[in-house]
Amino acid sequence: MMRGFGFLAATALALSACAPDRNAAMAELMPCADVVFEPGVFRANECRIEANGEAVHVTYAEAAAGAVVGAVTLELIGERGNVRQVMQEPDIAQYLAPRVHDVDGDGRADILVGRSTGNVNTVSGVWIFNGERGVFARVGEINGVAVTRTQEGFVAVASRTNASTWNVAYSALDAEGLKLVASVDVEGFQRADGELGARCRLSDAPGIADLNLSPADAESKFCAEPAALNVLGG
């Protein structure tokens, strides 16, 4: 019996020694930020990012000629090289490098998976890291240039409308995902003294009733946020 156990243990050690070192392989991959992606081309590729001290293996699927969408898979790699989680973003209109950003303000890295981009704004799938479970959860999509947070915890996303106008969308983040509360349009103009001025007005307000705000109060509140006040300097 002991001889059989010894044989099995030796076999297990041998297999372990022969098993590929996933983390070593990950280290050989190019950082996603260094990969050059061609617009409209869905070529097989792979790269890596790091989030919360762990490696994430990013794989871009090969799409058939003439395809208008592709798919991206992200694998969260554990310390032992095991795949702890698989995240998938299907029907992507453009291959882009994922970005790591603390969206919910808990001090941990979240992941923004780019889905398409215009001249300025980028549409991204938002994956929030759950510190208790140690995995990511998709909470929705955003479209813009910069992502910040207000003191009250709203996620503020600034997007450029044209050369002189920006939109800033404020969303609440809860167990059900991102929900738009309100958005404001900020327009720059040249004042009589030659200095740059700004006009801000409420654009959309689907969630202000939950805050007991009137449209006028909501406009005053969200136009006074740094995300709106500073957007013309971006």
TIBALO-569981 format. One record per residue (C-alpha): residue number from 1; residue in one letter; x, y, z. Coordinates in nm, 4 decimals. Layout:
# TIBALO-569981
<site><pos>NUM</pos><code>A</code><u>X</u><v>Y</v><w>Z</w></site>
...
***
This chain:
# TIBALO-569981
<site><pos>1</pos><code>M</code><u>0.0000</u><v>0.0000</v><w>0.0000</w></site>
<site><pos>2</pos><code>M</code><u>0.2816</u><v>0.2375</v><w>0.0909</w></site>
<site><pos>3</pos><code>R</code><u>0.4607</u><v>0.1516</v><w>-0.2320</w></site>
<site><pos>4</pos><code>G</code><u>0.1497</u><v>0.2439</v><w>-0.4289</w></site>
<site><pos>5</pos><code>F</code><u>0.1158</u><v>0.5705</v><w>-0.2417</w></site>
<site><pos>6</pos><code>G</code><u>0.4805</u><v>0.6509</v><w>-0.3072</w></site>
<site><pos>7</pos><code>F</code><u>0.4350</u><v>0.5840</v><w>-0.6787</w></site>
<site><pos>8</pos><code>L</code><u>0.1298</u><v>0.8138</v><w>-0.6946</w></site>
<site><pos>9</pos><code>A</code><u>0.3100</u><v>1.0881</v><w>-0.5039</w></site>
<site><pos>10</pos><code>A</code><u>0.6117</u><v>1.0654</v><w>-0.7312</w></site>
<site><pos>11</pos><code>T</code><u>0.3856</u><v>1.0764</v><w>-1.0363</w></site>
<site><pos>12</pos><code>A</code><u>0.2075</u><v>1.3830</v><w>-0.9007</w></site>
<site><pos>13</pos><code>L</code><u>0.5389</u><v>1.5566</v><w>-0.8386</w></site>
<site><pos>14</pos><code>A</code><u>0.6581</u><v>1.4717</v><w>-1.1867</w></site>
<site><pos>15</pos><code>L</code><u>0.3400</u><v>1.6052</v><w>-1.3439</w></site>
<site><pos>16</pos><code>S</code><u>0.3670</u><v>1.9188</v><w>-1.1309</w></site>
<site><pos>17</pos><code>A</code><u>0.7258</u><v>1.9693</v><w>-1.2430</w></site>
<site><pos>18</pos><code>C</code><u>0.6247</u><v>1.9278</v><w>-1.6072</w></site>
<site><pos>19</pos><code>A</code><u>0.3189</u><v>2.1523</v><w>-1.5805</w></site>
<site><pos>20</pos><code>P</code><u>0.3683</u><v>2.4895</v><w>-1.7512</w></site>
<site><pos>21</pos><code>D</code><u>0.4254</u><v>2.7840</v><w>-1.5215</w></site>
<site><pos>22</pos><code>R</code><u>0.1270</u><v>3.0052</v><w>-1.6056</w></site>
<site><pos>23</pos><code>N</code><u>0.2641</u><v>3.3059</v><w>-1.4218</w></site>
<site><pos>24</pos><code>A</code><u>0.5968</u><v>3.2791</v><w>-1.6024</w></site>
<site><pos>25</pos><code>A</code><u>0.4111</u><v>3.2654</v><w>-1.9331</w></site>
<site><pos>26</pos><code>M</code><u>0.2073</u><v>3.5682</v><w>-1.8319</w></site>
<site><pos>27</pos><code>A</code><u>0.5232</u><v>3.7629</v><w>-1.7571</w></site>
<site><pos>28</pos><code>E</code><u>0.6359</u><v>3.7043</v><w>-2.1154</w></site>
<site><pos>29</pos><code>L</code><u>0.3208</u><v>3.8628</v><w>-2.2593</w></site>
<site><pos>30</pos><code>M</code><u>0.3259</u><v>4.2222</v><w>-2.3789</w></site>
<site><pos>31</pos><code>P</code><u>0.1401</u><v>4.4746</v><w>-2.1615</w></site>
<site><pos>32</pos><code>C</code><u>-0.1902</u><v>4.5570</v><w>-2.3290</w></site>
<site><pos>33</pos><code>A</code><u>-0.1065</u><v>4.9280</v><w>-2.3269</w></site>
<site><pos>34</pos><code>D</code><u>0.1850</u><v>4.8541</v><w>-2.5633</w></site>
<site><pos>35</pos><code>V</code><u>-0.0185</u><v>4.6592</v><w>-2.8195</w></site>
<site><pos>36</pos><code>V</code><u>-0.1051</u><v>4.8410</v><w>-3.1426</w></site>
<site><pos>37</pos><code>F</code><u>-0.4649</u><v>4.7723</v><w>-3.2415</w></site>
<site><pos>38</pos><code>E</code><u>-0.5885</u><v>4.8452</v><w>-3.5931</w></site>
<site><pos>39</pos><code>P</code><u>-0.9377</u><v>4.9959</v><w>-3.6230</w></site>
<site><pos>40</pos><code>G</code><u>-1.1825</u><v>4.7543</v><w>-3.7824</w></site>
<site><pos>41</pos><code>V</code><u>-0.9425</u><v>4.4592</v><w>-3.7589</w></site>
<site><pos>42</pos><code>F</code><u>-1.0342</u><v>4.1655</v><w>-3.5343</w></site>
<site><pos>43</pos><code>R</code><u>-0.7083</u><v>3.9699</v><w>-3.5217</w></site>
<site><pos>44</pos><code>A</code><u>-0.6227</u><v>3.7073</v><w>-3.2615</w></site>
<site><pos>45</pos><code>N</code><u>-0.3972</u><v>3.8540</v><w>-2.9964</w></site>
<site><pos>46</pos><code>E</code><u>-0.3166</u><v>3.8325</v><w>-2.6284</w></site>
<site><pos>47</pos><code>C</code><u>-0.1627</u><v>4.0606</v><w>-2.3694</w></site>
<site><pos>48</pos><code>R</code><u>-0.1652</u><v>4.1234</v><w>-1.9955</w></site>
<site><pos>49</pos><code>I</code><u>-0.2727</u><v>4.3815</v><w>-1.7422</w></site>
<site><pos>50</pos><code>E</code><u>-0.2417</u><v>4.3859</v><w>-1.3637</w></site>
<site><pos>51</pos><code>A</code><u>-0.5199</u><v>4.4584</v><w>-1.1184</w></site>
<site><pos>52</pos><code>N</code><u>-0.4960</u><v>4.4456</v><w>-0.7386</w></site>
<site><pos>53</pos><code>G</code><u>-0.1626</u><v>4.2671</v><w>-0.7533</w></site>
<site><pos>54</pos><code>E</code><u>-0.2888</u><v>3.9905</v><w>-0.9811</w></site>
<site><pos>55</pos><code>A</code><u>-0.2260</u><v>3.9297</v><w>-1.3477</w></site>
<site><pos>56</pos><code>V</code><u>-0.5105</u><v>3.9366</v><w>-1.5981</w></site>
<site><pos>57</pos><code>H</code><u>-0.4698</u><v>3.7472</v><w>-1.9247</w></site>
<site><pos>58</pos><code>V</code><u>-0.6501</u><v>3.9308</v><w>-2.2051</w></site>
<site><pos>59</pos><code>T</code><u>-0.7346</u><v>3.7359</v><w>-2.5215</w></site>
<site><pos>60</pos><code>Y</code><u>-0.8740</u><v>3.8826</v><w>-2.8427</w></site>
<site><pos>61</pos><code>A</code><u>-1.0617</u><v>3.6377</v><w>-3.0630</w></site>
<site><pos>62</pos><code>E</code><u>-0.9960</u><v>3.6013</v><w>-3.4349</w></site>
<site><pos>63</pos><code>A</code><u>-1.3011</u><v>3.7085</v><w>-3.6339</w></site>
<site><pos>64</pos><code>A</code><u>-1.3931</u><v>3.5996</v><w>-3.9849</w></site>
<site><pos>65</pos><code>A</code><u>-1.3181</u><v>3.8309</v><w>-4.2744</w></site>
<site><pos>66</pos><code>G</code><u>-1.5846</u><v>4.0955</v><w>-4.3039</w></site>
<site><pos>67</pos><code>A</code><u>-1.6971</u><v>4.0617</v><w>-3.9424</w></site>
<site><pos>68</pos><code>V</code><u>-1.8095</u><v>4.3817</v><w>-3.7734</w></site>
<site><pos>69</pos><code>V</code><u>-1.7688</u><v>4.2644</v><w>-3.4136</w></site>
<site><pos>70</pos><code>G</code><u>-1.5215</u><v>4.0607</v><w>-3.2115</w></site>
<site><pos>71</pos><code>A</code><u>-1.4924</u><v>3.9222</v><w>-2.8592</w></site>
<site><pos>72</pos><code>V</code><u>-1.2520</u><v>3.9725</v><w>-2.5701</w></site>
<site><pos>73</pos><code>T</code><u>-1.1896</u><v>3.7334</v><w>-2.2804</w></site>
<site><pos>74</pos><code>L</code><u>-1.0146</u><v>3.8285</v><w>-1.9574</w></site>
<site><pos>75</pos><code>E</code><u>-0.8818</u><v>3.5616</v><w>-1.7203</w></site>
<site><pos>76</pos><code>L</code><u>-0.7909</u><v>3.6534</v><w>-1.3641</w></site>
<site><pos>77</pos><code>I</code><u>-0.4806</u><v>3.4522</v><w>-1.2720</w></site>
<site><pos>78</pos><code>G</code><u>-0.4186</u><v>3.3437</v><w>-0.9131</w></site>
<site><pos>79</pos><code>E</code><u>-0.0843</u><v>3.3197</v><w>-0.7316</w></site>
<site><pos>80</pos><code>R</code><u>-0.0443</u><v>2.9547</v><w>-0.8308</w></site>
<site><pos>81</pos><code>G</code><u>-0.1172</u><v>3.0228</v><w>-1.1952</w></site>
<site><pos>82</pos><code>N</code><u>-0.4762</u><v>2.9034</v><w>-1.1726</w></site>
<site><pos>83</pos><code>V</code><u>-0.7584</u><v>3.0820</v><w>-1.3524</w></site>
<site><pos>84</pos><code>R</code><u>-0.9728</u><v>3.2294</v><w>-1.0740</w></site>
<site><pos>85</pos><code>Q</code><u>-1.2288</u><v>3.4009</v><w>-1.2948</w></site>
<site><pos>86</pos><code>V</code><u>-1.3213</u><v>3.4329</v><w>-1.6621</w></site>
<site><pos>87</pos><code>M</code><u>-1.4736</u><v>3.7603</v><w>-1.7850</w></site>
<site><pos>88</pos><code>Q</code><u>-1.6148</u><v>3.7936</v><w>-2.1342</w></site>
<site><pos>89</pos><code>E</code><u>-1.7043</u><v>4.0953</v><w>-2.3467</w></site>
<site><pos>90</pos><code>P</code><u>-1.8842</u><v>3.9816</v><w>-2.6657</w></site>
<site><pos>91</pos><code>D</code><u>-1.9930</u><v>4.1838</v><w>-2.9695</w></site>
<site><pos>92</pos><code>I</code><u>-1.7114</u><v>4.4365</v><w>-2.9443</w></site>
<site><pos>93</pos><code>A</code><u>-1.6977</u><v>4.6881</v><w>-3.2269</w></site>
<site><pos>94</pos><code>Q</code><u>-1.3271</u><v>4.7695</v><w>-3.1889</w></site>
<site><pos>95</pos><code>Y</code><u>-1.0329</u><v>4.6039</v><w>-3.0171</w></site>
<site><pos>96</pos><code>L</code><u>-0.8767</u><v>4.8319</v><w>-2.7553</w></site>
<site><pos>97</pos><code>A</code><u>-0.6507</u><v>4.7925</v><w>-2.4528</w></site>
<site><pos>98</pos><code>P</code><u>-0.8411</u><v>4.7497</v><w>-2.1220</w></site>
<site><pos>99</pos><code>R</code><u>-0.7816</u><v>5.0164</v><w>-1.8589</w></site>
<site><pos>100</pos><code>V</code><u>-0.7457</u><v>4.9743</v><w>-1.4832</w></site>
<site><pos>101</pos><code>H</code><u>-0.9243</u><v>5.2420</v><w>-1.2814</w></site>
<site><pos>102</pos><code>D</code><u>-1.0826</u><v>5.2657</v><w>-0.9345</w></site>
<site><pos>103</pos><code>V</code><u>-1.4385</u><v>5.3386</v><w>-1.0464</w></site>
<site><pos>104</pos><code>D</code><u>-1.6210</u><v>5.2825</v><w>-0.7170</w></site>
<site><pos>105</pos><code>G</code><u>-1.3661</u><v>5.4567</v><w>-0.4952</w></site>
<site><pos>106</pos><code>D</code><u>-1.2924</u><v>5.1623</v><w>-0.2635</w></site>
<site><pos>107</pos><code>G</code><u>-0.9177</u><v>5.1799</v><w>-0.3221</w></site>
<site><pos>108</pos><code>R</code><u>-0.9140</u><v>4.8673</v><w>-0.5392</w></site>
<site><pos>109</pos><code>A</code><u>-0.8612</u><v>4.8497</v><w>-0.9138</w></site>
<site><pos>110</pos><code>D</code><u>-1.1587</u><v>4.7963</v><w>-1.1422</w></site>
<site><pos>111</pos><code>I</code><u>-1.1376</u><v>4.7205</v><w>-1.5144</w></site>
<site><pos>112</pos><code>L</code><u>-1.2718</u><v>4.9163</v><w>-1.8106</w></site>
<site><pos>113</pos><code>V</code><u>-1.2905</u><v>4.7019</v><w>-2.1245</w></site>
<site><pos>114</pos><code>G</code><u>-1.2992</u><v>4.9252</v><w>-2.4313</w></site>
<site><pos>115</pos><code>R</code><u>-1.5712</u><v>4.8336</v><w>-2.6807</w></site>
<site><pos>116</pos><code>S</code><u>-1.5496</u><v>5.1175</v><w>-2.9335</w></site>
<site><pos>117</pos><code>T</code><u>-1.4037</u><v>5.4638</v><w>-2.9641</w></site>
<site><pos>118</pos><code>G</code><u>-1.4659</u><v>5.7753</v><w>-3.1680</w></site>
<site><pos>119</pos><code>N</code><u>-1.2393</u><v>6.0760</v><w>-3.2043</w></site>
<site><pos>120</pos><code>V</code><u>-1.2413</u><v>6.1282</v><w>-2.8275</w></site>
<site><pos>121</pos><code>N</code><u>-1.4957</u><v>5.9236</v><w>-2.6320</w></site>
<site><pos>122</pos><code>T</code><u>-1.4660</u><v>5.5526</v><w>-2.5573</w></site>
<site><pos>123</pos><code>V</code><u>-1.7467</u><v>5.3090</v><w>-2.4791</w></site>
<site><pos>124</pos><code>S</code><u>-1.6318</u><v>5.0648</v><w>-2.2109</w></site>
<site><pos>125</pos><code>G</code><u>-1.7743</u><v>4.7692</v><w>-2.0239</w></site>
<site><pos>126</pos><code>V</code><u>-1.7291</u><v>4.8319</v><w>-1.6512</w></site>
<site><pos>127</pos><code>W</code><u>-1.6087</u><v>4.5474</v><w>-1.4267</w></site>
<site><pos>128</pos><code>I</code><u>-1.6080</u><v>4.6332</v><w>-1.0548</w></site>
<site><pos>129</pos><code>F</code><u>-1.3864</u><v>4.4382</v><w>-0.8138</w></site>
<site><pos>130</pos><code>N</code><u>-1.5677</u><v>4.2862</v><w>-0.5171</w></site>
<site><pos>131</pos><code>G</code><u>-1.3222</u><v>4.2868</v><w>-0.2281</w></site>
<site><pos>132</pos><code>E</code><u>-1.5128</u><v>4.0296</v><w>-0.0223</w></site>
<site><pos>133</pos><code>R</code><u>-1.5412</u><v>3.7751</v><w>-0.3037</w></site>
<site><pos>134</pos><code>G</code><u>-1.2132</u><v>3.8639</v><w>-0.4735</w></site>
<site><pos>135</pos><code>V</code><u>-1.3689</u><v>3.8699</v><w>-0.8220</w></site>
<site><pos>136</pos><code>F</code><u>-1.5065</u><v>4.1225</v><w>-1.0696</w></site>
<site><pos>137</pos><code>A</code><u>-1.8702</u><v>4.1869</v><w>-1.1630</w></site>
<site><pos>138</pos><code>R</code><u>-1.9929</u><v>4.3661</v><w>-1.4745</w></site>
<site><pos>139</pos><code>V</code><u>-2.2128</u><v>4.6621</v><w>-1.3776</w></site>
<site><pos>140</pos><code>G</code><u>-2.2849</u><v>4.8226</v><w>-1.7141</w></site>
<site><pos>141</pos><code>E</code><u>-2.1209</u><v>5.0493</v><w>-1.9707</w></site>
<site><pos>142</pos><code>I</code><u>-1.9950</u><v>5.4053</v><w>-1.9805</w></site>
<site><pos>143</pos><code>N</code><u>-1.9174</u><v>5.6380</v><w>-2.2699</w></site>
<site><pos>144</pos><code>G</code><u>-1.6706</u><v>5.9183</v><w>-2.2255</w></site>
<site><pos>145</pos><code>V</code><u>-1.3175</u><v>6.0393</v><w>-2.1670</w></site>
<site><pos>146</pos><code>A</code><u>-1.2720</u><v>6.0743</v><w>-1.7919</w></site>
<site><pos>147</pos><code>V</code><u>-1.4221</u><v>5.8826</v><w>-1.4986</w></site>
<site><pos>148</pos><code>T</code><u>-1.4284</u><v>6.0403</v><w>-1.1511</w></site>
<site><pos>149</pos><code>R</code><u>-1.6432</u><v>6.0272</v><w>-0.8375</w></site>
<site><pos>150</pos><code>T</code><u>-1.8351</u><v>6.2883</v><w>-0.6446</w></site>
<site><pos>151</pos><code>Q</code><u>-1.8126</u><v>6.3235</v><w>-0.2666</w></site>
<site><pos>152</pos><code>E</code><u>-2.1513</u><v>6.1544</v><w>-0.2421</w></site>
<site><pos>153</pos><code>G</code><u>-2.0261</u><v>5.8540</v><w>-0.4382</w></site>
<site><pos>154</pos><code>F</code><u>-2.1825</u><v>5.9159</v><w>-0.7785</w></site>
<site><pos>155</pos><code>V</code><u>-1.9760</u><v>5.7975</v><w>-1.0755</w></site>
<site><pos>156</pos><code>A</code><u>-1.9154</u><v>6.0979</v><w>-1.3018</w></site>
<site><pos>157</pos><code>V</code><u>-1.8305</u><v>6.0372</v><w>-1.6677</w></site>
<site><pos>158</pos><code>A</code><u>-1.7317</u><v>6.3290</v><w>-1.8885</w></site>
<site><pos>159</pos><code>S</code><u>-1.7809</u><v>6.2943</v><w>-2.2640</w></site>
<site><pos>160</pos><code>R</code><u>-1.7042</u><v>6.5435</v><w>-2.5366</w></site>
<site><pos>161</pos><code>T</code><u>-1.9988</u><v>6.6491</v><w>-2.7541</w></site>
<site><pos>162</pos><code>N</code><u>-1.8147</u><v>6.8910</v><w>-2.9833</w></site>
<site><pos>163</pos><code>A</code><u>-1.5253</u><v>7.1374</v><w>-2.9745</w></site>
<site><pos>164</pos><code>S</code><u>-1.6887</u><v>7.3574</v><w>-2.7113</w></site>
<site><pos>165</pos><code>T</code><u>-1.9439</u><v>7.1353</v><w>-2.5350</w></site>
<site><pos>166</pos><code>W</code><u>-1.9145</u><v>6.8483</v><w>-2.2888</w></site>
<site><pos>167</pos><code>N</code><u>-2.1687</u><v>6.6248</v><w>-2.1206</w></site>
<site><pos>168</pos><code>V</code><u>-2.1127</u><v>6.4986</v><w>-1.7665</w></site>
<site><pos>169</pos><code>A</code><u>-2.3237</u><v>6.1996</v><w>-1.6628</w></site>
<site><pos>170</pos><code>Y</code><u>-2.3691</u><v>6.1145</v><w>-1.2935</w></site>
<site><pos>171</pos><code>S</code><u>-2.4642</u><v>5.7562</v><w>-1.2090</w></site>
<site><pos>172</pos><code>A</code><u>-2.5351</u><v>5.5714</v><w>-0.8877</w></site>
<site><pos>173</pos><code>L</code><u>-2.3671</u><v>5.2355</v><w>-0.8398</w></site>
<site><pos>174</pos><code>D</code><u>-2.5498</u><v>4.9706</v><w>-0.6391</w></site>
<site><pos>175</pos><code>A</code><u>-2.6028</u><v>4.5946</v><w>-0.6380</w></site>
<site><pos>176</pos><code>E</code><u>-2.7989</u><v>4.6218</v><w>-0.9628</w></site>
<site><pos>177</pos><code>G</code><u>-2.5278</u><v>4.8124</v><w>-1.1454</w></site>
<site><pos>178</pos><code>L</code><u>-2.4833</u><v>5.1646</v><w>-1.2802</w></site>
<site><pos>179</pos><code>K</code><u>-2.7989</u><v>5.3784</v><w>-1.2953</w></site>
<site><pos>180</pos><code>L</code><u>-2.8038</u><v>5.7263</v><w>-1.4480</w></site>
<site><pos>181</pos><code>V</code><u>-2.9174</u><v>5.9892</v><w>-1.1984</w></site>
<site><pos>182</pos><code>A</code><u>-2.8635</u><v>6.3036</v><w>-1.4039</w></site>
<site><pos>183</pos><code>S</code><u>-2.6443</u><v>6.4596</v><w>-1.6696</w></site>
<site><pos>184</pos><code>V</code><u>-2.5487</u><v>6.8174</v><w>-1.7501</w></site>
<site><pos>185</pos><code>D</code><u>-2.4233</u><v>6.9884</v><w>-2.0644</w></site>
<site><pos>186</pos><code>V</code><u>-2.1323</u><v>7.2286</v><w>-2.0180</w></site>
<site><pos>187</pos><code>E</code><u>-2.0705</u><v>7.4779</v><w>-2.2991</w></site>
<site><pos>188</pos><code>G</code><u>-1.7694</u><v>7.7037</v><w>-2.3228</w></site>
<site><pos>189</pos><code>F</code><u>-1.7923</u><v>8.0556</v><w>-2.4671</w></site>
<site><pos>190</pos><code>Q</code><u>-1.5783</u><v>8.3641</v><w>-2.4899</w></site>
<site><pos>191</pos><code>R</code><u>-1.6875</u><v>8.6465</v><w>-2.2632</w></site>
<site><pos>192</pos><code>A</code><u>-1.6773</u><v>9.0157</v><w>-2.3551</w></site>
<site><pos>193</pos><code>D</code><u>-1.3531</u><v>9.0523</v><w>-2.1596</w></site>
<site><pos>194</pos><code>G</code><u>-1.1953</u><v>8.7798</v><w>-2.3692</w></site>
<site><pos>195</pos><code>E</code><u>-1.1891</u><v>8.5219</v><w>-2.0907</w></site>
<site><pos>196</pos><code>L</code><u>-1.3433</u><v>8.1778</v><w>-2.1285</w></site>
<site><pos>197</pos><code>G</code><u>-1.6813</u><v>8.1369</v><w>-1.9657</w></site>
<site><pos>198</pos><code>A</code><u>-1.9062</u><v>7.8364</v><w>-1.9209</w></site>
<site><pos>199</pos><code>R</code><u>-2.2783</u><v>7.7680</v><w>-1.9295</w></site>
<site><pos>200</pos><code>C</code><u>-2.4145</u><v>7.4576</v><w>-1.7613</w></site>
<site><pos>201</pos><code>R</code><u>-2.7657</u><v>7.3213</v><w>-1.7862</w></site>
<site><pos>202</pos><code>L</code><u>-2.9454</u><v>7.0034</v><w>-1.6869</w></site>
<site><pos>203</pos><code>S</code><u>-2.9644</u><v>6.7632</v><w>-1.9810</w></site>
<site><pos>204</pos><code>D</code><u>-3.1247</u><v>6.4484</v><w>-1.8384</w></site>
<site><pos>205</pos><code>A</code><u>-3.2604</u><v>6.3653</v><w>-1.4942</w></site>
<site><pos>206</pos><code>P</code><u>-3.4105</u><v>6.0154</v><w>-1.4629</w></site>
<site><pos>207</pos><code>G</code><u>-3.3073</u><v>5.9684</v><w>-1.0995</w></site>
<site><pos>208</pos><code>I</code><u>-3.3461</u><v>6.3070</v><w>-0.9318</w></site>
<site><pos>209</pos><code>A</code><u>-3.6864</u><v>6.2198</v><w>-0.7828</w></site>
<site><pos>210</pos><code>D</code><u>-3.5144</u><v>5.9579</v><w>-0.5661</w></site>
<site><pos>211</pos><code>L</code><u>-3.2959</u><v>6.2387</v><w>-0.4296</w></site>
<site><pos>212</pos><code>N</code><u>-3.5953</u><v>6.4665</v><w>-0.3711</w></site>
<site><pos>213</pos><code>L</code><u>-3.4513</u><v>6.7220</v><w>-0.6097</w></site>
<site><pos>214</pos><code>S</code><u>-3.6394</u><v>6.9501</v><w>-0.8439</w></site>
<site><pos>215</pos><code>P</code><u>-3.4914</u><v>7.0037</v><w>-1.1938</w></site>
<site><pos>216</pos><code>A</code><u>-3.3652</u><v>7.3465</v><w>-1.0853</w></site>
<site><pos>217</pos><code>D</code><u>-3.2039</u><v>7.2059</v><w>-0.7701</w></site>
<site><pos>218</pos><code>A</code><u>-3.0507</u><v>6.9184</v><w>-0.9662</w></site>
<site><pos>219</pos><code>E</code><u>-2.9038</u><v>7.1592</v><w>-1.2191</w></site>
<site><pos>220</pos><code>S</code><u>-2.7483</u><v>7.3696</v><w>-0.9433</w></site>
<site><pos>221</pos><code>K</code><u>-2.6168</u><v>7.0640</v><w>-0.7642</w></site>
<site><pos>222</pos><code>F</code><u>-2.4585</u><v>6.8778</v><w>-1.0543</w></site>
<site><pos>223</pos><code>C</code><u>-2.3297</u><v>7.1872</v><w>-1.2357</w></site>
<site><pos>224</pos><code>A</code><u>-2.1400</u><v>7.2738</v><w>-0.9167</w></site>
<site><pos>225</pos><code>E</code><u>-1.9581</u><v>6.9408</v><w>-0.9056</w></site>
<site><pos>226</pos><code>P</code><u>-1.5828</u><v>6.9482</v><w>-0.9898</w></site>
<site><pos>227</pos><code>A</code><u>-1.6480</u><v>6.7064</v><w>-1.2755</w></site>
<site><pos>228</pos><code>A</code><u>-1.8553</u><v>6.9788</v><w>-1.4443</w></site>
<site><pos>229</pos><code>L</code><u>-1.6605</u><v>7.2828</v><w>-1.3262</w></site>
<site><pos>230</pos><code>N</code><u>-1.3265</u><v>7.1470</v><w>-1.4494</w></site>
<site><pos>231</pos><code>V</code><u>-1.4335</u><v>6.9778</v><w>-1.7711</w></site>
<site><pos>232</pos><code>L</code><u>-1.3502</u><v>7.2682</v><w>-2.0021</w></site>
<site><pos>233</pos><code>G</code><u>-0.9929</u><v>7.2565</v><w>-1.8820</w></site>
<site><pos>234</pos><code>G</code><u>-0.9666</u><v>6.8897</v><w>-1.9951</w></site>
***
